[in-house]
Amino acid sequence: SVASAEIIDLKFAKRALIAYELESSEGSWVLLGKHFADLAHGKRVYDTLSALFELTNTESSRWGVPRPLAWLPERGLFLYVAVWGRFLDEDIEADTAICMARAAECLAELHMSNLVLDRRLDLAKECNSVARWSQVIASTQPDLATGAERLAGELTRLSHVIDFERDVPIHKDVHYRHMVMGPKLMLLDFDEMRLGDSSFDVAHFCAHLHLLALRRGMSPEGLERPFLEGYARHRTWTPDERFRFFFAYTCLKLAWLLCLQEGVPPRPVGADRHRQTAALLTLGAARL
């Protein structure tokens, strides 16, 4: 029987994440349910999670994903078993080398998998997004408008001249709060998975590391370097113009999320929000 249900996250008119506490004769346990307004999207995410669970549910795999249980189309809901552990950033200062090595291994193996996905990264659509992000930044932080618009324009220009990968399975929203440390590193949240460029995920993760370092007064290079070295040990890859493009893209995305008071917590306000937004725009422009 269901003892309780609690909304964990909500994106109005799109999806909700709900924790269900169940009681049985053997005790209590927790299931997570994702409700989707778009049934096709919900089924796609459930199928992706199921394929990843089959791929990683082996003794040899050092990373995994939550166990999927059911897709209930009449409710727009899929259920999976909650995972327990500590988010990657909670352990990162105590043991940076291990955290970065495990994150790099997980991401490299995901990129080398033969996962079948029915969506592909659309650079034209992403460029529409960066233009919209810059407008939001300009409206909430007017003194940063020029930097945001310049960065969005340069990203749009470069999107037409860089030769991107197209056929690598990418997570598209990977960061330290979508990884949980435990006996296996557990990767979470597959709503945006599609085929695309592996540098997208690598850069997205690294840009989040820089934001984490900014917030905690840490060395960003001390986080980024072991991660990139670990990734390159598992997969032939070097940080080239594609990496720099997606790093700058993610910096603009993070600045936009700060302006909306969304993204990875904590979500600053006032002068601290302005400071972090400005730092991200400067960092993104410097990488390009």
LINFEN-V679106 format. One record per backbone hydrogen bond with DSSP energy under -1.0 kcal/mol. CO is the residue of the C=O (numbers start at 1). NH is the residue of the N-H. E is the energy in kcal/mol with one decimal. If there is no record, write none. Layout:
co: [CO & CO]
nh: [NH & NH]
e: [E & E]
//
This chain:
co: [1 & 4 & 6 & 9 & 11 & 11 & 14 & 15 & 16 & 17 & 17 & 18 & 19 & 20 & 21 & 21 & 22 & 24 & 27 & 29 & 30 & 31 & 32 & 33 & 34 & 35 & 38 & 39 & 40 & 41 & 42 & 43 & 44 & 45 & 46 & 47 & 48 & 49 & 50 & 51 & 52 & 53 & 56 & 62 & 64 & 67 & 70 & 72 & 72 & 76 & 77 & 78 & 79 & 79 & 80 & 86 & 87 & 88 & 91 & 95 & 96 & 97 & 98 & 99 & 100 & 101 & 102 & 103 & 104 & 105 & 106 & 107 & 108 & 110 & 119 & 122 & 123 & 124 & 125 & 126 & 127 & 128 & 129 & 130 & 131 & 132 & 133 & 134 & 135 & 136 & 137 & 141 & 142 & 144 & 145 & 146 & 147 & 148 & 149 & 150 & 151 & 152 & 153 & 154 & 155 & 157 & 158 & 158 & 168 & 170 & 175 & 176 & 178 & 179 & 180 & 181 & 185 & 186 & 194 & 195 & 196 & 197 & 198 & 199 & 200 & 201 & 202 & 203 & 204 & 205 & 206 & 207 & 208 & 209 & 210 & 211 & 212 & 213 & 213 & 220 & 221 & 223 & 224 & 225 & 226 & 227 & 228 & 229 & 231 & 238 & 240 & 241 & 242 & 243 & 244 & 245 & 246 & 247 & 248 & 249 & 250 & 251 & 252 & 253 & 254 & 255 & 256 & 257 & 258 & 269 & 270 & 271 & 272 & 273 & 274 & 275 & 276 & 277 & 278 & 279 & 280 & 281 & 282 & 283 & 284]
nh: [23 & 21 & 19 & 17 & 14 & 15 & 37 & 11 & 35 & 8 & 9 & 33 & 6 & 31 & 3 & 4 & 29 & 27 & 24 & 22 & 82 & 20 & 80 & 18 & 78 & 16 & 42 & 43 & 44 & 45 & 46 & 47 & 48 & 49 & 50 & 51 & 52 & 53 & 54 & 55 & 56 & 57 & 58 & 185 & 187 & 81 & 79 & 75 & 77 & 36 & 72 & 34 & 69 & 70 & 32 & 181 & 90 & 91 & 95 & 99 & 100 & 101 & 102 & 103 & 104 & 105 & 106 & 107 & 108 & 109 & 110 & 111 & 112 & 113 & 195 & 126 & 127 & 128 & 129 & 130 & 131 & 132 & 133 & 134 & 135 & 136 & 137 & 138 & 139 & 140 & 141 & 144 & 145 & 148 & 149 & 150 & 151 & 152 & 153 & 154 & 155 & 156 & 157 & 158 & 159 & 160 & 161 & 162 & 196 & 194 & 178 & 88 & 188 & 88 & 186 & 86 & 64 & 180 & 170 & 121 & 168 & 200 & 202 & 203 & 204 & 205 & 206 & 207 & 208 & 209 & 210 & 211 & 212 & 213 & 214 & 215 & 216 & 217 & 218 & 224 & 225 & 227 & 228 & 229 & 230 & 231 & 232 & 233 & 235 & 240 & 244 & 245 & 246 & 247 & 248 & 249 & 250 & 251 & 252 & 253 & 254 & 255 & 256 & 257 & 258 & 259 & 260 & 262 & 261 & 272 & 274 & 275 & 276 & 277 & 278 & 279 & 280 & 281 & 282 & 283 & 284 & 285 & 286 & 287 & 288]
e: [-2.8 & -2.3 & -2.9 & -2.9 & -2.5 & -1.8 & -3.0 & -3.0 & -2.7 & -3.3 & -1.5 & -2.9 & -2.3 & -2.6 & -3.2 & -1.3 & -1.9 & -1.6 & -2.1 & -3.3 & -1.4 & -3.3 & -2.4 & -2.8 & -1.9 & -1.8 & -2.2 & -2.6 & -2.1 & -2.4 & -2.2 & -2.5 & -2.3 & -2.6 & -2.4 & -2.3 & -2.4 & -2.5 & -2.1 & -1.8 & -2.2 & -1.9 & -2.3 & -1.9 & -2.9 & -2.5 & -2.6 & -1.7 & -1.9 & -3.2 & -3.8 & -2.5 & -3.0 & -1.3 & -3.0 & -3.4 & -1.8 & -1.3 & -2.1 & -2.2 & -2.8 & -2.1 & -2.5 & -2.2 & -2.4 & -2.2 & -2.2 & -2.2 & -2.5 & -2.4 & -2.1 & -2.2 & -1.4 & -1.0 & -2.8 & -2.2 & -2.3 & -1.6 & -1.7 & -2.3 & -1.7 & -1.8 & -2.9 & -2.2 & -1.5 & -1.9 & -2.4 & -2.4 & -1.9 & -1.8 & -3.1 & -2.6 & -1.4 & -2.2 & -2.7 & -2.4 & -2.1 & -2.3 & -2.3 & -2.2 & -2.2 & -2.1 & -2.2 & -2.6 & -1.8 & -1.3 & -1.5 & -1.9 & -2.3 & -1.7 & -2.1 & -1.1 & -2.6 & -2.1 & -2.8 & -1.5 & -2.5 & -2.3 & -3.1 & -3.0 & -2.1 & -1.8 & -1.8 & -2.6 & -2.6 & -2.5 & -2.1 & -2.8 & -1.6 & -1.7 & -2.1 & -1.8 & -2.6 & -2.6 & -2.3 & -2.1 & -1.8 & -1.3 & -2.0 & -3.1 & -2.3 & -1.2 & -2.7 & -2.6 & -2.1 & -2.5 & -2.3 & -1.1 & -1.4 & -1.1 & -2.2 & -2.2 & -2.4 & -2.1 & -2.3 & -2.4 & -2.2 & -2.2 & -2.1 & -2.2 & -2.9 & -2.1 & -2.3 & -2.4 & -2.3 & -1.8 & -1.4 & -3.1 & -1.1 & -1.0 & -1.9 & -2.5 & -2.3 & -2.5 & -2.6 & -2.2 & -2.1 & -2.1 & -2.2 & -2.4 & -2.7 & -2.1 & -2.1 & -1.7 & -1.3]
//
